[in-house]
Structure formats: structure tokens, C-alpha cells
């Protein structure tokens, strides 16, 4: 499925130095995934941190809303 990015997500990815490849990996092979109101959150452990991606699904594509890194592994993977 095609992955598109909101302007907000692209700006945050640039600020936080998160690549599109890392976002795609998190979406395609998450360690944890959950449905939120009208969106989804996926979490992937990368070394000693986790990447969190919030996205929504529209017809034939996924739209990344935002993404960030966190060192709080227990919070996101428990």
C-alpha cells in the first residue's frame, strides 16, 4: 500500500531526523499496533529507542500524520 505524508509529518521527520524508510519499516513490521479514534499508532523498537508513527488509512493509501522517537520503551511496548 502507498504511504503518503502530511506536511506536519514531513516537517517533524526533518526536525527529528527520521527517514521515510524507518517510518515504512514501523508501519510494515510493527512491534505493537493499535487503533485510535480514526487513526492508528504503530511502534517499532530501534536499538534503545522506539519509533512511533500515527497514521490514517484512506482508500488505497496510508497517510502519516506524525512520527517521533522515544526512549520510553516500557510505556509504548507494554
Secondary structure, 3 states (H helix, E strand, C coil): CEEEECHHHHHHHHHHCCCHHHHHHHHHCCCEEEEECCEEEEEEEECCEEEEEEEEEECCEEEEEEEEEECCHHHHHC
